[in-house]
Amino acid sequence: MKGRGWLLLDVVAVLAFVGIGVSVHAHGGGPVRWASVAWPFLVGLGVAWAAVGATRRPLSTPQGGVVVTVVTVGVGMTLRVVSGQGTAVAFAVVALCFLGAAMVGWRSVAPTADRVRRFHRIRSAGRTS
């Protein structure tokens, strides 16, 4: 998978985290509330991608996922505090666990999925009619 694909999956993880949290806690407010919860983490994700990209380390590895997760949550929580939204330790832990599971998880599964795809491609290429 290319860089944009990883970025898209990371954005989906952040949006899923926010969507689940807002719906579970029934904060109401619709899209405005949803956006107010999402923006700090999306900014954190952008900072994470820029920071990791500047080091030229691969973002597609589980280690890259750990860095992206930690920076996303760290910046996101900091921005929440600075913007007056506040945080709770439990919220930070849940964010770290959920986003870590997603961002590290699919980076861990991707190499196996690629091997399976290649195997099936080679196997299919060997079958000629």
Residue pairs with C-beta under 8 A, 6 or more apart in sequence:
1 60
1 110
3 59
3 60
6 59
6 60
6 107
7 49
9 102
9 103
9 106
10 45
10 49
10 68
10 72
10 102
10 103
11 42
11 45
13 98
13 99
13 102
13 103
14 38
14 41
14 42
14 45
14 72
14 99
15 38
16 102
17 41
17 95
17 98
17 99
17 102
18 34
18 37
18 38
18 41
19 34
20 98
21 37
21 94
22 33
22 34
22 37
27 33
27 37
29 36
36 85
37 85
39 79
40 75
40 76
40 77
40 78
40 79
40 80
40 83
40 85
41 72
41 73
41 76
41 95
41 99
43 75
43 76
43 79
44 71
44 72
44 73
44 74
44 75
44 76
44 79
45 68
45 72
45 76
47 71
47 72
47 75
48 67
48 68
48 69
48 70
48 71
48 72
48 75
49 59
49 68
51 67
51 71
52 59
52 64
52 67
52 68
52 71
53 59
57 63
57 64
57 67
58 64
59 65
59 68
60 107
60 110
61 107
62 104
62 107
62 108
64 107
65 100
65 103
65 104
65 105
65 106
65 107
65 108
66 100
66 103
66 104
68 103
69 96
69 99
69 100
69 103
69 104
70 96
72 99
72 103
73 92
73 95
73 96
73 99
76 95
77 87
77 92
77 95
80 86
80 87
81 87
